[in-house]
């Protein structure tokens, strides 16, 4: 494996942008050393709501969710998302 090139110092963002337009990032960084990162702040915002359901409906949701190995509230969100797509 060849050694990575030394990255130059840039005087401005536009100079750096022009540099990357002309050069391949893989020549300057060892992609095998890259680490996976998580951008936790990119999650969609959520808001709690109160929803009254008939007891038998809630129990049926919990049974179905358990069979699918997902939390019942997540199953409700899946059902709502599907319904919105087809509406």
Residue pairs with C-beta under 8 A, 6 or more apart in sequence:
1 30
1 32
4 27
4 28
4 29
4 30
5 27
5 28
6 28
7 28
8 19
10 16
10 19
53 61
58 72
61 72
61 75
61 76
62 72
64 72
64 75
65 71
65 72
65 74
65 75
66 72
68 75
70 78
